C-alpha cells in the first residue's frame, strides 16, 4: 500500500493544475504517493491538461465527471479511488502550499489520528468566505458534536480505514466533514500556512453558502423535524395548563385552549410523520452521487 494519496478536485484549474502537480512531485518525493485529479465539469481547458498530466506522470490518476456535481461530490469520486494509507484533500488554487501536506502526514503518524484538519493563523480568504466559514462551523459544532475549537478546513488528511466508511455513503449530497464525524472522534489539527489565490476568484458564493447550510441542516440532521415536534408537544402542554386555569377560574374562557390544543395535535402529528420520512430519506435516497465519464 502507498503511504499517501493526494486528492485534488479540479474546477477552472487550467492555469494552476500543471504547476501544482509539478510542485507536489518535488515536495513529496520522499514518500510513496499518488495524485488523483477529478475534473468537476470545468468549463475551461482543465480536462485536456489533466489528461496530459496523466500521460506524463506514472503516479497520477485522472477522472472526469460529466457535469459540475460540486466540490464534495468530486472529492468523493477521488476518495473512491485512493490506494494510500492516508489521503490528503487539497484545492487547486495554491492557497494551501503543497509542502504543508508533510505537516498533516507527520501529525497523523506521530499521534495516530484518524483525521487531521489544518488551521490557519492568518487566513487569506476574503471577508465573505471567512463569515461563511464561521457560520458553518457554528452550525456543525451543534449538529455534528465536533469540538468548538476545530476549524473544518477543506485541506485535511483522512486515513484509509475512515475513507472506506465514508465512501459507503451513496447519496447525492455528500458533506465530507459530517461523514467523518459519523465514523470517528479521533481527530487532530495542525497549523499550516495559508496563501492568497494564485489565479482567478473564489467560487465561494452566497448561493453555495446557502446550499451548504441547507445540506447540513436537512441532509445530516433531523433538527427541523425535532423543532416542529417539540413545538407541538409544548402546545399540547400549554393547552392542558389553560384548561386547568379555567377550571380553577383563573381565566374566564377556555376557547383559546381548544385552539392551541388542536394546533398542538397538528404540529405533533407533522413532527412524528417527519421523523419517519426524514429517516427514510436519509437512508433510501438513490440519486447518483456522480457519474464518471
Secondary structure, 3 states (H helix, E strand, C coil): CEEEEEEEEECCCCCCHHHHHHHHHHHCCCCCEEEEEEECCCCCCHHHHHHHHHHHCCCEEEEEECCCCCHHHHHHHHHCCCCEEEEEECCCCCCCCHHHHHHHHHHHHHHCCCEEEEECCCCCCCHHHHHHHHHHHHHHHHHCCCCCCCCCCCCEEEEHHHHHHHCCCCCCCCCHHHHHHHHCCCEEEEECCCCCCCCCCCCCCHHHHHHHHHHHHHHCCCHHHHHHHHHHHHHHHHHHHHHHHHHCCCCCCCHHHHHHHHHHHHHHHHHHHHHHHHHHHHHHCCCCCCCEC
